[in-house]
Amino acid sequence: MHRLDLRGRVALFFAGFGALISLIMAVVLYQSAHDLGQRLIDETLSAELDDYIARRERNPASLPPSTVILQGYVRDTDGAGEVPDYLANLPLGRHDIHLGKLSYRVAILERGGASYYLLYDTSLQARREQRYAWMLGLMTVAMTLLSALGGIWLSRTVVAPVADLAAKVRHRSPDEWDHPLADDFPAGEVGELARVFDRHLMRMRAFIERERAFSADISHELRTALAVILSSTEVLLDDEHLSDRQKARISRIERAARDMAELGTALLLMAREERSLAAGGGCVLADVVREVVEKQRHLLAGKPVAVEVQTNPELILPADVGLVEILVSNLVRNAFSYTASGTVTVQQDAHALTVADTGKGIPGHAIEQVFVRHFRDMASEGAGIGLSLVKRICDRYGWQVQLESSQHQGTTVKVSF
């Protein structure tokens, strides 16, 4: 369910509050008017009865009241006088009766051995009360609408500084951090909130600057050290006096240094903002796949493993070439490293990249955790970074990665673009 914003909640609160107050006032006014009308009718009945009894005492032949609103009856102790059946069995006091569409208020009084009946036609009073109820209902609706309009106006007036602050924070770029938010909101609670934002933004800016400096420094120092190692290994490998065993060890050092360089590049690229990565140019995946397969072929030295590569040069990814190469390298490296014999198939079509091998596979209990950073099963030889890095790259670009594996039956990894 979509939640209302602050303005909507203020307007809704005022509308509900106005409706509640108006409804309570309408009920109180209607009940007061009804009670007042009932009291006036009862007082009228009492006055008319007293007047008629006084006249009848002076003149026993006086007739009871008979008007459009009032109708009276008298029954003496000897049974003289006609009283309608609907009145004959009523006890003394006040009663409300209904005859068809008409309603009456009845007063019954016994005085001097005679029973006096006086009816007051309340139909007109009921119609007046009904009209009054309609008027109160319309007033309630009008007050609700006025309260809602007042709430909307008040919300715009009161919430405007908060909305303005939210807009400035939402659209604020790092280039505008030198201009404090508090300059636009000098006083009040919103000003205090703006000053809090400024303090946090200053801390965030300092933190980001430290991270940038650290990344730049570590990148420079790491690349310098790796360049020295790689250049040294290149010189040593050209030395004809070294034995094959020594050259193999130096080759391992060279490969480890290159892997370290690739991993450092990947981590530095992943540390960039998404916008900077999205700005990467087109990457021809087929070229990357073939280059990576050739670079990693040394892992199959001495193994009876056949490599099948199928590519489609039409697929061009809007992604950073370095990250795509790291993704493919991790998948191909794992397939080559964990396949002792059989076949490794690298298939790339217009929609996906699939790397399948006939290696030792992954145990069933470990499949759900292979993309977790630093996770390693007992048979793993790596640091547990490769597949987690693949997953992070796929998440960054919105790609889907699927892994299927059975122990001793191989592994298949599919990346859908």
C-alpha positions in Angstrom: 0.0 0.0 0.0 1.3 3.4 -1.0 1.9 5.6 2.0 1.0 9.3 1.9 3.7 11.9 2.0 3.9 14.4 4.9 1.6 16.9 3.2 -1.0 14.3 2.5 -0.9 13.1 6.1 -1.4 16.6 7.4 -4.3 17.3 5.1 -5.9 13.9 5.9 -5.5 14.6 9.6 -7.2 18.0 9.4 -10.0 16.5 7.3 -10.6 13.7 9.7 -10.3 16.0 12.7 -12.8 18.5 11.1 -15.2 15.7 10.2 -15.1 14.3 13.8 -15.7 17.7 15.4 -18.4 18.5 13.0 -20.1 15.2 13.5 -20.0 15.5 17.3 -21.4 19.1 17.1 -24.1 18.0 14.7 -25.2 15.1 17.0 -25.2 17.4 20.0 -27.2 20.2 18.3 -29.7 17.7 16.9 -30.2 16.0 20.2 -30.5 19.4 21.9 -33.1 20.6 19.4 -35.1 17.4 19.7 -35.1 17.6 23.5 -36.1 21.2 23.4 -39.0 20.5 21.0 -40.1 17.6 23.1 -40.1 19.8 26.2 -42.1 22.6 24.5 -44.7 20.0 23.3 -45.0 18.6 26.9 -45.3 22.1 28.3 -48.0 23.0 25.7 -49.9 19.8 26.5 -49.7 20.6 30.3 -50.9 24.2 29.8 -53.7 23.2 27.5 -54.9 20.4 29.9 -54.8 22.8 32.8 -56.7 25.4 30.9 -59.4 23.0 29.7 -59.8 21.5 33.2 -60.2 25.0 34.6 -62.9 25.8 32.0 -64.7 22.5 32.5 -64.9 23.1 36.2 -66.5 26.5 35.5 -68.7 25.1 32.7 -69.2 21.3 32.7 -70.5 21.5 29.1 -67.2 22.9 27.7 -65.8 20.9 24.8 -62.2 19.6 24.8 -59.7 21.3 22.5 -60.0 20.4 18.8 -57.7 22.2 16.4 -55.3 21.2 13.6 -52.6 20.3 16.1 -54.5 19.5 19.3 -57.3 17.0 19.8 -58.8 16.3 23.3 -61.1 13.7 24.8 -62.8 13.3 28.3 -64.2 10.3 30.0 -66.1 10.7 33.2 -66.3 8.1 36.0 -69.7 7.0 34.9 -68.4 6.1 31.5 -69.8 9.2 29.7 -67.6 10.5 26.8 -66.2 8.7 23.9 -62.5 7.9 23.8 -60.8 6.1 20.8 -59.7 2.5 21.3 -56.0 3.4 20.8 -56.2 5.7 23.8 -58.5 3.7 26.1 -55.9 1.3 27.4 -53.0 3.8 27.8 -51.9 4.5 31.4 -51.6 8.0 32.8 -48.6 10.0 31.7 -46.9 10.9 28.4 -46.8 8.6 25.4 -45.8 8.7 21.7 -48.1 6.9 19.3 -48.2 6.5 15.5 -51.3 6.3 13.5 -50.5 5.6 9.8 -48.2 8.4 8.6 -49.1 10.6 11.6 -47.4 10.7 14.9 -48.8 12.1 18.2 -47.6 13.0 21.6 -50.3 12.0 24.1 -50.9 13.4 27.6 -53.3 11.5 29.9 -54.4 13.1 33.2 -57.0 12.1 35.8 -58.6 14.9 37.8 -61.8 14.9 39.9 -62.7 11.4 38.8 -62.5 12.2 35.1 -59.8 11.1 32.6 -58.5 13.8 30.2 -56.8 12.9 27.0 -54.9 15.4 24.8 -53.1 14.6 21.6 -50.5 16.8 20.0 -49.7 16.2 16.3 -45.9 15.9 16.1 -45.7 15.2 12.4 -44.8 18.8 11.5 -42.2 18.8 14.3 -40.7 15.6 12.9 -40.5 17.1 9.4 -38.8 20.1 10.9 -36.3 17.9 12.7 -35.6 16.0 9.5 -34.9 19.1 7.6 -32.7 20.3 10.5 -30.8 16.9 10.4 -30.2 17.4 6.6 -28.9 20.9 7.2 -26.6 19.6 10.0 -25.3 16.9 7.6 -24.6 19.3 4.9 -22.8 21.5 7.4 -20.7 18.5 8.5 -19.7 17.8 4.9 -18.9 21.5 4.3 -16.8 21.6 7.5 -14.9 18.5 6.4 -14.1 20.0 3.0 -13.1 23.3 4.6 -10.9 21.4 7.1 -9.3 19.4 4.2 -8.6 22.6 2.3 -7.3 24.3 5.4 -5.1 21.2 6.0 -3.8 21.3 2.4 -3.0 25.0 2.7 -1.4 24.6 6.2 0.6 21.6 5.0 2.0 23.5 2.1 2.9 26.4 4.4 4.3 24.4 7.2 5.9 21.5 5.2 7.3 23.8 2.5 10.7 24.3 4.3 11.0 20.6 4.9 10.1 19.7 1.3 12.6 22.3 0.1 15.3 20.8 2.3 14.5 17.3 1.1 14.6 18.5 -2.5 18.0 20.2 -2.0 19.4 17.1 -0.3 18.0 14.7 -3.0 19.4 16.7 -5.9 22.6 17.7 -4.2 25.8 16.5 -6.0 29.3 16.2 -4.5 30.3 19.4 -6.4 27.9 21.4 -4.3 29.1 20.4 -0.9 31.1 23.6 -0.5 27.7 25.5 -0.1 26.2 24.7 3.3 22.5 23.8 3.4 22.1 25.9 6.6 22.7 29.1 4.5 19.3 28.6 2.9 17.6 27.7 6.2 18.9 30.2 8.8 16.5 29.5 11.7 14.0 27.2 13.3 13.8 23.4 13.4 14.4 23.1 9.7 17.6 25.2 10.1 18.8 22.9 12.8 18.0 19.9 10.6 20.0 21.5 7.8 22.9 22.1 10.1 22.8 18.4 11.1 22.8 17.5 7.4 25.8 19.8 6.9 27.8 18.1 9.7 27.1 14.6 8.3 27.9 15.7 4.8 31.2 17.1 6.0 32.0 13.8 7.7 31.0 11.9 4.6 33.1 14.1 2.4 36.1 13.7 4.6 35.6 10.0 4.7 35.3 9.8 0.9 38.4 11.9 0.4 40.3 9.6 2.7 39.0 6.6 0.8 40.0 8.2 -2.5 43.4 9.0 -1.3 43.9 5.5 0.1 42.7 3.9 -3.1 45.0 6.1 -5.2 48.0 5.5 -2.9 47.5 1.7 -2.6 46.9 1.4 -6.3 50.1 3.3 -7.1 52.2 1.4 -4.6 50.7 -2.0 -5.5 51.1 -1.4 -9.3 54.7 -0.3 -8.7 55.6 -3.4 -6.7 53.8 -5.7 -9.2 55.6 -4.0 -12.1 58.9 -4.6 -10.4 58.0 -8.3 -9.9 56.8 -8.8 -13.4 59.8 -7.1 -15.0 62.1 -9.1 -12.8 60.4 -12.4 -13.7 60.5 -11.4 -17.4 64.3 -10.9 -17.1 64.8 -14.1 -15.2 62.8 -16.1 -17.7 65.0 -14.9 -20.5 68.1 -16.2 -18.6 69.3 -19.3 -20.4 71.3 -20.5 -17.5 68.2 -21.3 -15.4 66.9 -24.9 -15.3 63.4 -25.8 -16.3 62.4 -26.3 -12.7 63.6 -22.8 -11.8 61.8 -21.3 -14.8 58.6 -23.1 -13.7 58.8 -21.6 -10.3 59.4 -18.1 -11.8 56.5 -18.6 -14.1 54.3 -19.3 -11.1 55.5 -16.1 -9.5 54.7 -14.2 -12.7 51.2 -15.7 -12.9 50.5 -14.9 -9.3 51.6 -11.3 -9.8 49.4 -11.0 -12.9 46.5 -12.5 -11.0 47.1 -10.0 -8.2 47.2 -7.2 -10.7 43.9 -8.3 -12.2 42.2 -8.7 -8.8 43.5 -5.3 -7.7 42.1 -3.7 -10.9 38.7 -5.4 -10.3 38.4 -4.3 -6.7 39.4 -0.7 -7.7 36.9 -0.7 -10.5 34.1 -2.1 -8.2 34.9 0.7 -5.8 33.9 3.3 -8.4 30.4 4.8 -8.5 27.9 3.0 -10.7 27.5 6.1 -13.0 31.2 6.0 -13.8 31.0 2.2 -14.7 27.8 2.7 -16.7 29.7 5.2 -18.8 32.0 2.5 -20.1 32.2 2.0 -23.8 31.1 -1.0 -25.8 32.8 -4.3 -25.0 32.9 -7.1 -27.7 32.5 -10.1 -25.5 33.8 -12.6 -28.2 37.2 -10.9 -28.3 37.4 -10.9 -24.5 36.4 -14.6 -24.3 39.0 -15.7 -26.8 41.8 -13.6 -25.2 41.0 -14.9 -21.7 41.0 -18.6 -22.8 44.4 -18.2 -24.4 45.8 -16.4 -21.3 44.5 -19.1 -19.0 45.5 -22.1 -21.1 48.7 -22.6 -19.1 46.5 -24.0 -16.3 45.8 -27.0 -18.5 49.4 -27.9 -19.0 49.8 -31.7 -18.9 46.1 -32.3 -18.4 44.0 -34.4 -20.9 41.4 -31.6 -21.2 39.9 -30.5 -24.5 38.7 -26.9 -24.8 35.8 -26.0 -27.0 35.1 -22.3 -27.6 32.1 -20.9 -29.5 31.6 -17.1 -29.7 29.3 -14.6 -31.4 30.9 -11.3 -32.2 27.5 -9.5 -32.5 27.1 -9.2 -28.7 28.5 -5.9 -27.5 28.1 -5.1 -23.8 27.7 -1.5 -22.5 30.2 -2.3 -19.7 33.7 -1.6 -18.7 36.1 -3.9 -20.6 38.2 -4.5 -17.5 35.3 -5.8 -15.4 34.1 -8.0 -18.2 37.5 -9.5 -18.6 37.7 -10.2 -14.9 34.3 -11.9 -14.9 35.3 -14.1 -17.8 38.7 -14.8 -16.3 37.3 -16.0 -13.0 34.9 -18.4 -14.7 37.4 -19.8 -17.2 40.1 -20.0 -14.5 37.8 -22.1 -12.2 36.9 -24.4 -15.0 40.5 -25.0 -16.0 41.8 -25.3 -12.4 39.2 -27.8 -11.2 39.0 -30.1 -14.3 41.6 -32.9 -14.3 40.3 -34.5 -17.5 37.5 -34.3 -19.9 36.2 -31.1 -21.6 35.7 -27.4 -20.9 33.1 -25.7 -23.1 33.0 -21.9 -23.4 29.9 -20.9 -25.3 28.9 -17.3 -25.9 25.8 -16.5 -28.0 23.8 -13.3 -28.5 22.3 -13.4 -25.0 24.5 -15.3 -22.6 27.9 -16.7 -21.7 28.1 -20.3 -20.6 31.2 -22.0 -19.1 30.8 -25.8 -18.5 33.3 -28.3 -17.4 33.5 -32.0 -16.5 35.6 -31.4 -13.4 35.1 -32.5 -9.8 32.0 -30.2 -9.2 30.7 -28.7 -6.1 29.2 -30.5 -3.1 25.4 -30.0 -2.7 25.7 -28.3 0.6 28.0 -25.7 -0.8 26.1 -24.6 -3.9 24.0 -22.1 -2.1 27.0 -20.4 -0.7 29.4 -20.3 -3.6 28.7 -16.6 -4.3 29.3 -15.6 -0.6 32.5 -13.7 -0.2 35.5 -15.8 1.2 33.4 -19.0 1.2 35.5 -22.1 0.5 34.6 -25.8 0.7 37.2 -28.3 1.8 38.3 -29.1 -1.8 38.7 -25.5 -2.8 42.2 -24.1 -3.5 41.3 -20.4 -3.9 40.6 -17.6 -1.6 36.8 -17.6 -2.1 36.8 -14.3 -3.9 36.3 -15.2 -7.6 32.7 -16.2 -7.7 31.6 -13.6 -5.2 33.4 -11.0 -7.5 31.5 -12.4 -10.5 28.2 -12.0 -8.6 29.0 -8.4 -7.7 29.8 -7.5 -11.2 26.6 -9.1 -12.5 24.6 -7.3 -9.8 26.3 -4.0 -10.8 25.1 -4.3 -14.4 21.8 -6.1 -13.8 22.9 -9.4 -15.3 21.8 -12.8 -14.1 24.2 -15.6 -13.0 23.2 -19.2 -12.6 25.3 -22.1 -11.3 24.5 -25.8 -11.6 26.9 -28.5 -10.3 27.0 -32.0 -9.0 30.0 -33.5 -7.2 32.3 -35.4 -9.6 30.0 -34.5 -12.6 31.2 -31.0 -13.4 29.9 -27.4 -13.1 28.0 -25.1 -15.5 27.9 -21.4 -14.9 25.6 -19.2 -17.1 25.6 -15.4 -17.2 22.6 -13.9 -19.0 23.0 -10.4 -20.2 
